[in-house]
Amino acid sequence: MRRQIVVNAATTVAQTISGAIALFFLYRFLVRAIGLERLGIWSLVLATTSVMTLANQGFSTGIIKFVAKYSAHDDERQLSLLMQTSALTLGLAAAAVSCALYPISRSILLLVLPRKSLPEALAILPLALVSLWLTILQGAVQAGLAGLQRITVCNYLEFSGSASYLALAYLLVPGHGLLGLAYAQVMQVAAILVVTWIVLRRHMKALPLIPCRWSRQHFRELAAYGFQFQLITASQALREPVTKALLAKFGGLALTGFYDLANRLVFTTRELLAQASMVLIPAVSHLRERAPESIPRIYREAYRLMFFLGVPSFTTVAVLSPVVSRIWIGRYEPAFVTFVCILAAGWLVNVLCNPAYVVALGTGALGWVSSGCVSTALINLGAGFLAGARFGAVAVVAVNALSLSIGYLILLSAHHIENRLPFSELLPRESAGVLAACAAGVLIFLPWLCRAIPAFGAFFPGISIAVAGMIALVATAMWFHPMRHRLIQWALSRVPA
C-alpha cells in the first residue's frame, strides 16, 4: 500500500509538470497566433460554462469511494452497475445543465463583452459546452480507475491528453482561429474519454461497451455521499467566472487574458504541490477507523512538508515572473507580473491550508470546509465588484487572492482549535532559514528583474546571473533544511507493497 501511494504521488507530480510544460507552449503559441484579446474571449467563455463541473465533483469522489469498496469484495457485477449508473446519471445531468446554461452564458457574454468580440464568443460557446460535457464524463470514468488504485494510468492518460491538445491546437488554430482551438479541445477530450473507457473495461470485465443499465440503489449511495460536496464545489467553481467577468468589465479583455496567463502559471504550481497530497485521503480515512490518535502527527508532517516546498516554490514563481513574461508574452508586461505576485500570495496560503483540507475530507468533517469555501465566494463577489468599480482590475485580482486566503484560513483555524494544536506550529522553526532566503530573494531580485527585463538584450548576462542567483539562494536554504534528508529517505525507501 505504501509503495502504491509513493508511485501514485510520484506520477501525479510528473504528470503535473508535463502538463505545465504543454500549457506553457500552448499559451505561448496562442498569444502569438490569436493575440491576448481573443485569448481573453476564450478564457471568459470557458469561465461562464465551467459551472457544469459542479455535476462532476461530488459524484467523482463518491465513485472513487464505492469502486474501492466493491473492488475489495471482488464484486464485478456491482462494479459494472456502479459505473454504468455513474456514466448515465452524469451524462444526462450534464446534458440538461448545458441546455439550461447556454442562454445564461450567452446573456453574460452579451453583458460584459464589447460588440465587436461577440460573434466569435457566441460561435465557440456551444463547442465549449460540448467540451465540458465530455470532460465530466471523462472525469467519472477516470474516477473509476482511481478507485481501482490505477491513478498512475489516469496520469498517463492526462499526459496524452495534454500532448494531443497541444498538437491539435498547433494544427487547427492557424487556419480557424478561436474555432480551431474549440475544435481541438472537443476532439482531444472525446478521444481521451473513449480510450479511458476502453482501459476501464480491461479492469472491469463485466462492464459493457456502452452503458445501458441504471441502478437506483447505486444512485442513492452516490447521491448521499456526493451531495455533501456540492456546496463546496459550487463555491469553488463560481470564483473564477466571477473574477474574470469583473476583470472584463473593469479592466478589459487584454487584462483578462493577462490574468488567465498569470493564474494558470500560479495555479499549476499549486497543483504540483497539492495534488500529490490528495492520495493521503484514503490513508486518513483508514487511520480514522484504526488509529485516530495518529492523525495529528500525520497532519503536522504534511504541513511541515508543504511549508518547506510551498514557500520557496511560490516565491520563485513570483520573482521570476518578469522572465516568464518576456518568454511567454514576448515582452515585459507589468500587469502580468503584478497578477502573478498577488496570486502567488493567495495560493500559497491555500497550499499551506491543504493538509487541514485533506484531513477534513478523509475524516468526513466537511462543515468548516463548506464555511470557508462559501466565505471565499461571497467575499470575492461582493468585495471584488466594489473594489473593481473603485480601483480597477488590480483590485479585483487582489480581492480574489484575499478571499481565497480568508476562506481557507477559516478552515485552518478551526482545525487547530478543534484538535487543540498550537498556532505556533504554523511557522515551523526549522523553516526560518528558508523563509529568510525567500524574503531576501523578493527584495533583491524581483525589483532588479523588473527593471532589467524591458532592456532584455543589453542586460541578458545580468538577467541570467540574477535568475541563477535566486535559484541558488533558495536551493541553498532548502539543502540545509532537515526536511531534505527525510525526503531523500522517503524517495529511496523500499517498503514492500
N, C-alpha and C positions, 0 to 999 in steps of 0.2 A: 504493500500500500504506500509506504513512504517513498519507494523508488518511483512509483507511478505519479505521485504528487510532484516529485522533482522533475520528472520528464515532462509532465503537463505544463508546469510552470516555465520550464526552460523553452519549450516550443512556443508557448504563448508569448514570451519575451521576444523570441526570434521572429515570430510572425508579425508582432507589432513593429519591430524595427524594419522588416522588409516592407510592410505596409506604409510606413512613414517614408521610406525611400521612394516607393512608387508614387506616393502622394506628392512628394517634393517635385519629381519630374513632371507629373501631371499638371500641377498648378503652374509650374514654370512655363510649360508649353502653352497652357490656356491663357496666361497673361499676355503672351506674345501673339497667340493666334486669334483671340477674340476680344482682348482688352479687358480692363478692370470693370468698366461699367456693365458689360454683358456678363462678366463673371458674377457681378453683384446681382443681376437679374436671376441667374441660375441659382445662386445662394438663397435669394428671397423666395423663389418658387418652391424649392425644397423645404425651406423653413415653414411655409404655410401649409404644406402637406404632411409634415413629419409627425403631426399628432396621430397619424394612423399607427405609429409604432406602439401606441397605448394598447392596441389589441393584442400585442405580442408579449410584452414584458412579463406580466404575471403568469400567463399560461406557459411561457417558456420555462420559467422557474419551476412550475408545477410538473411539467413534462420531465425535466431532469430528475426531480424527486421520485415520481412514480415509476418512471422507466427503471431507475435504480432499484426500487422496491420489487417490482415484478421480475427483474433480471436476477436478483438474489435468489428468487424461488424457481428460476428456470421455467417460468410460465410463458411460453411462446404465444399461446392463444391470447392471453391478457395483454401482452406487449403489442401484438398486432392490433387488437381492438383499441388500445390506448392511442397508438399513433394514428390510426385511421380517424378516430374521433377528434383528435387534436387537429389534424390537417383539414378535415371537413369543417369543423367549428371555426377555426381561424380563417380559412379561406372564404367562407360565407360571410362571417362578421366583417372582415376587412373589405370585402366587395361592397357590402351595404354602407360601411363608413365612407368609402371612397366616393360612392354615388352622392351621399349627403354632403361630403366635404367639397366637392367640385364647385358648387355655386358659392360656398362660403369663401373658398380660396380665391375664386375669381373676383368676388367683391373686395377682398382685402387688396388684391393687386390693383384693381381699379382705383382704390383709395390712396395707395401710397406711391404708385409708380407714375412717372411723367408719361404723357400721352404717346410720345414717340417710342417708348420702350414697351408699350402694351402688346402690340401684335406678336412679338417674339415670346413674351412671357405667357400669353394665352395659348400660343401654339404648343409650347412644351409642357403645359400644365397637365393634360391628360396622360402624357408619357411618364411624367413624374409620379402620378398616382398609380399607374400600372407598375412602375418600378418598385414603389414602396409596398404594393400588394404582394408582389413576388418576393420581396425581401422578408416580409412577415412569414410567408410560407417556408422560405429557406431557413429562417431562424427556428421555426418549430421543428423542422427535420434535423437541423444541427443539434438542437436540444436533446433529441432522441439519441444521437451519437454520444453527446456529452454524458447522458445518463448511463450509457453503457461503458463509461470510462474511456471513450475514444476521442478525448479532447485533442490529442495530437493529430488525428485525422482531420478534425474540424479546422485546425490551424493550417494544415497543408491545403485544404480547400480554400480557406480565406486568402492564402498567399496566391493561389492560382487565380482567384477572382480579381485580386488587385493587379496582377500582371496582365490578365486579359483585358481588363477595363482600360489600362494604360495603352495597350496596343490598339484597341478599338478606337479610343479617342484620337490617337495619332492618325488613324486611318480615315475616320469619318468627319472629324471637326473641320479640317481644311476645306472640304467641299460643301459641308452642310451647316457650319456654324453651331449655334446652340442646339439646333435639332439633331445634329450629328452626335453631340455629347449626350443628349437624351436617348437617342437610339443605342449608343454604346452601353449606357447603363442598363437599359432594359435587356439587351442581348446578353450582357455579362451575368446579370442576376438570374435570368432564365436558365442559362447553361449550367451555372453552379447548382441551382435548385435541382435540376434533373440528375446531375452527377451525384449530388448528396443523397437523393432518394435511392439511386441505384446502389450506392455504398451501404446505406442503411439496410436495404433488403438483403444484402450479403450477411449481415449480422442478425437480422430478424427473419428467419426462414418462412414464417407464416404470413409475412407482410405481402399483400398483393401488388401487382404492378400499378394499379390505380385505386386509391382509397374509395371504398364503396360501403363500408359498414360504420354505423354510428351507435355508440353505447351511452345510454342515459346515466348509467352508474359511473362511468369514467368521466363524463361531462360534469357530473355533480362534484366528484372529488377534485377535479381540476379547477372548477369554478370556486369551490370553497377555499382552496389553497391560493389560487391565483388572484382572486379579487381583493385579497389583503394588500396586494402590491399596487393596485390601480391608483390609489390616491398619491402614492409616492411617484409612480411613473408619470402620472398626469402632470404633477408639478414640475418634474424634471423635463418632460417633453415640451412644455409650454414656454420654458425660459428662453430658449434660443430664438424661436419665432418672434417672441415679443421684443427681444433685443434688436433683432435685425429689422423688424418693422419700424421701431423707434429710430434706428440709425438711418434707414432710408428716408424717413420723414424729416428728421432734424439735421442730417449730415449729407444725404445724397447717396447715389448708387456707388460712386467711386469709394467713398469711405466704408460703405457696407462691404465692398469687395476686399478692402484692406483688413477690415475686421475679420472677415471669413478666413483670410490667409493667416492672420495672427492667431486666431482661435484654433485653427487646425494645427498649427505648429505647437502651441502650448498644450492643447488637449491631447495630442499624440504623445507628448512627454508624460502627461498624466496617465494615459492608458498604459504606457510601458511599465509604469510603477504599480498602478492599481490592479490591472487585470491579472497579473501573476498571483496576487494575494487572494483573488477570488476563489482559487482552488482550495483555500482553507475552510470555506463554508461547510462542506461535508465533515471535515475534521472537527470543527467546533460543535456541529450537531451531534457527532458521536461522543465527544467529551461531555456534553451536557447530560447525556444519559449515563455515562460510565464514570466520569471523574470531573464533576463540575468545579471542584476546587482548583483544578489546574488551568481553567480558562483565563483568570487574571494574569498568570505567568505567560501564557501564550500571547495575550494582548500586549503586555509590556515588551516582549521580544519583538513582536511585529511593529509596534510603534517606534522603538529604537532603530530598527532596520529602516523603516520608512523615513525617519528623520535623517538618518545617515545618507540615504540615497536621494531623498526629495529635495532637501535644501540645496545641495550642490547642483542637481540637475536643473531646477528651475532658475537658479541664479545664472548658470552658464548660458541657458537659452536666452535670458533677458540681456545679458552682457553682449552676447554675440549676435543679437538681433539686427544691428546695423549691417553686419557682414551678410546675414541671411537676406536682408532687404536688397542689397547690391546684387547678390547672386540670383535670387528668386524673382524679384521685380525688374531688375536691370538698372536700378538707381537707388540712391538713399532716399527713403520715404519716411519723414518724421512721424506721420500718423501711424504707420505700421509699427515702428519701434515703440511708440508710446503705448499702443494697444497691447503689444507683446509684454511689456513690463507690467502693465496693470493686470492683465490676465494671469501672468505668471504668479503674482502675489496671491490672487484669489484661488487659483487652482492648487497652489502649494498648501494653503490652509485645508482645502478639500482633501488632498492626499494624506495630510497628517491626521485627518479625522477618519480615514478609510479603515484602519484597524478596528475602531469602535463600530463602524458601519458593518464590517464583516461579522463581528461578534453578534451584533443585533440580528442580522439575517440568519446566522447559524443557530441562535437560540430562539428565534421567533419573536423577540421583543421589538416590535415594529412601531410602537407608539411614538417614541421620540424621533424616530426616523421620519415618520409622517409629519410630525410637527415642524421639524427642521426644513423639510422639502417644501411644505406649504408656505412657510415663512419666506423662503427664498423666492418663490414665485410671486408672492404678494408684494414684497419689497421691490423686486425687480420691475414689476409693472407700475406700481404707484410712484415710487421714488424715481424710477427711470424716466417716466413721462415728465414729471415736474423738473427734473434736472436737465433733461434734453431741451425742453422748452426755454429754460432759463440760461443754460450754459453751453448747449450744443452736444456734438457727437461724443467728445471725450468724456463728458459727464455721464452719458448713457452707459458707456463701457465701464466707467468707474463704479457706477451703481450695480452693474451686472456682477462685477468681482466682489463688491461689498456684500451684496445679498447672498452670493454663494458662500462667502466666509461666515456670515452671521448664521445662516441656516444650519450649516454643519457644525459650527461651534456650539449650537444648542444641543445637538446630539452628543458631541464630545463631553460637554459639561455634565449632561445628565448621566452619561456612562460613568464618569469619575465619581459623581455624587452617590449614585445608587450602589456602586461597588466599593465605595469608601477608598478610592485611590487618590493619593495626594496630587494636587495640581502641579507641584514642583517637578513631577516626572515628565511634564510636557516639554521641559528644556533639559534634556539629558546632560549631565555634567561631562561625560566623555566626548560630547559633540561640541564643546566650547571652541576647540581649535578649528573645526570645520566651519562653524558659524562665523568666527572672526575672519577666516580666509575668504569666505563668500562676501562678507560685508566690505572687505578691502577690495575685492575684485570689482564690485559695483561702483565703489567710489573712485577707483583709479582708472579702470579700463573702459567702462561704459561711456563716460564723457569724452575720453580721448578718441574712441572709435566713432562717436557721433560727429566729431569734428573732422576726422581723417577720411572717412568713407566717401564724402562728396568729392574729394580730390583723389579718387582711388588710384589712378595711375602714378601720380607723383609720390604717394605715401605707401605704395604696396609693400616695400620691405618693412616699414614700421608697423603696418597693419598685421603682417604675418608674425612679427615679433610679439605684438600685443595679444593676438589670439593664442599663440603658444604660451605666453606668459600667464594668461588667465587659466588655461587648462592646467599648466604646471602648478600654479598656486593652489588650485582646488584639489588636484590629484595628490599633491604632497600632503595636504592636511588629511585626506582620506586614507593615504597609505599608512600613516601613523595612528590611525583610529583603531581601537581594539576590535571593532566590528569586522574589519577586513580579514582578520585571522579566522573569525567564525565563518565568514562567507566562504573562504578557501576550504576550510574543513568540511563545510556542508556540500560544496560542489564536488569535492574529491571523495566523499563518503561512498562506501559500497555496502549499503544496507540491503539485505535480501528482501525481495518483493514478497 
